[in-house]
């Protein structure tokens, strides 16, 4: 419950059966809700990404299958934690995947 005057959190005062604002002292009977509305509507931006649009970073890496010079990449920990991670590439043209162990 928020105070309609100062917009601070109100706490229940059980012996008196009211909501009491610690900041301004306003009281509202328990069981009643105070509706607070914003004067401006909330606008949200939503990014729509279909399943076919890759969101991975790209790098200049030559594909061993088709010779394309650009590939998506991701790092994965494929071995023990004391070993370096593995770079996995995917060609942007043909979709071929290969690994680079560091």
N, C-alpha and C positions, 0 to 999 in steps of 0.2 A: 504494500500500500504506500503510495507516495502522496505527500502533502500537496493539495491543490494550489496553495499560496506560494511556497518556496521551492517546491518540487524535490524536497528531501524525503528520505525514507521515514515513514511513521512506524511506531512500535505499539503493540497492544498494551493497554493499561488495564489489566484484568479486574482489579477490584472495582474500578469505575465503569467497566464495560465500554471502553472507548479506545479509538486509535489516537495516540498522542504524538505530535511532532516535537522532537527534541530541539529543533532549531528555533521555530517560531511559536510553539506552544499550542497550535490549533488542535482541536479535538474533533473526531468524527465518531459516531456510534459504531460499535463493533457489529459486524454482519452487513453493514452497508459498504458498498464499494464506491470509490471515488473515481470517476472516469476522467482520464486526462487525454485530451486529443491535441495532436500537433496541428498548427495552423498551416503548415506547408506539407504537401504530400511527399512521401519518401520515394525517390526514384533509384532504381538499381539497374546496373548494367550487367548483362549476362552474356558470356562468351559461348557461342554455339560451335562445337567442334564435332564433326562427324567422325566415324570410326576410320575413315580412309586418310584423314589428314595427319601426317606424322608431326609430332611435337618434340622430337628429339633434336639435339644440337647437330650441326653439320661440320665436317672438316674436309680438308683437301687430302684425300687418301685414294690411291689407285685401286680399283676393283681388279682382283686377279682373274675374274671370269670374263668381263666385257671390256675392261680398260677404262671405264668411266673414272673421272678424277674427283668425284665428290661422294661422300658416304656419311650416313648417320652414325653416331657412336654412343656407347654407354659403358660405364665401368661396373664390373661385378666382382664380388669377392668369391671366387670359385674354389679357392684352396684354403689353407689354414690362415688364421688371422696374422701370423707372423710372416706370411708370404705376400708379395705385392698383388694388387688386383689385376684382373684381366680386362683388356679393352675389347669390346665386341663391336664390329662394324657391320653396317648393312648398306649396300649400294643403293644410291638414290634412283638409279636407272633400272637395273634388272632385279633388285631385291636380294642378291646373293649375300650371305652372311659368312663372316670369317672372324677369327680371333687373333689377338696380338698379345702374347704373354710377355710381360716386362721383367 
